[in-house]
Amino acid sequence: MTLFEKIIAREIPAEIVYEDDLCLAFKDINPQAPVHVLLIPKKPIPRVGEAETEDQALLGHLLLKAGAVADLLGVKQIDKGFRLAINHGEHGGETVPHLHIHLLAGRPLAWPPG
């Protein structure tokens, strides 16, 4: 069972900012920006590159909810904005083998990222 599955099961505490029947959003414990939330599917998918065709609706749901969470946190306005990042594999920065979207905001974000 991954760390994120334990959070979903409430075996590990997390500061949850949004939840529905398909996903959960919570504050990152090692934030890289003033606003840093992880949005995860409740269905365990190891990483985005391993999602299946049957996961298409869930993937779309995650992106729509990322926008809703950004709105909830007050960073959706175009003059503020946010970044979404999905890591895949070791070189992509993946540390937990459970698909998750990083929502980062609250400061200007440089490009290209590190």
C-alpha positions, 0 to 999 in steps of 0.5 A: 500500500502506497503512502497516498493509499494510506492517506485515502484510507485515513491511516496517515493524516493529511490536511485535506482541502477537497474530496469527492468519490473519485479523488482527494486533494491535500496540502503537500508536506514539503511545499515548493510554493506558498500553495502546494496541493497534491490531487490524487485519484482514489483508484491506485494508478502508479503513474500517468504513463501507466493509465489505461484507456478505461482511466480516461474519464478519471484523468479528465476529472482530475484536471477539472477538479484541479481547476476547482481546487485552484478556485477554492484556494483563491489562485485561479484568477488569471492575474494570479494563476497556478501550475500543474505538474505530473511527474513520471519515473525517477528522472521525472521527479516521481517519489510516490508510485501513485499518480498525483498532480501537483498544484503550485501557486502563490508566487511567480513560477519560473520557466523552465522548471528545475 
